[in-house]
């Protein structure tokens, strides 16, 4: 089962910077490597080969320096499941939706 990587790249210290333009440049790196990704308001989740994901993370971090940011904070979480059913990225996200509905009502997921 391919690993998932959740990444949040936070460029800091450039006045008047448009983060929208920066996000576009960062995501171009995932596209350049052919990585499937899902953008959310706080991070980006990607699926692929672990070595490629880590290379993509490094490039995403470094591109911000090339865009003129003097400081970049990057948080990465990697999830690897070596057994069980194989789900693609969209299946993994949607599989938690029923559980979230139960938990939001104060119940238990069984």
Secondary structure, DSSP 8 states (H G I E B T S, - for coil): --EEEEEEEEEE--TT--HHHHHHHHHHHHHHTT-EEEE-SS-EEEEE-HHHHHHHHHHHHHHHHHTT-SEEEEEEEEE---SS----HHHHHHHTHHHHHHHHTT----
